[in-house]
Amino acid sequence: MSRSGHSIFWGIILLLFGVLFLLDNLGIMYFNFWGFIGGWWPVILIVLGISIIFKRKS
């Protein structure tokens, strides 16, 4: 993934979490961050690891 593609990816992730937190604060949608991350943290670590490996090779 190129440098700009990497930045876009993390920007979208942050934007998504920001929208989810905002909807939760407004009472429109319930979002439990720790419950969400609790099931997905291994996948997140794997994706981060792969991203770092490919970043170093390029």
Contacts in CASP RR format, 6 or more apart in sequence:
PFRMAT RR
TARGET T0000
AUTHOR 0000-0000-0000
METHOD contacts of the structure
MODEL  1
MSRSGHSIFWGIILLLFGVLFLLDNLGIMYFNFWGFIGGWWPVILIVLGI
SIIFKRKS
1 9 0 8 1.000
1 51 0 8 1.000
1 54 0 8 1.000
1 55 0 8 1.000
2 58 0 8 1.000
6 51 0 8 1.000
6 55 0 8 1.000
17 33 0 8 1.000
20 29 0 8 1.000
20 31 0 8 1.000
20 33 0 8 1.000
21 31 0 8 1.000
21 33 0 8 1.000
23 29 0 8 1.000
23 31 0 8 1.000
24 30 0 8 1.000
24 31 0 8 1.000
37 44 0 8 1.000
END
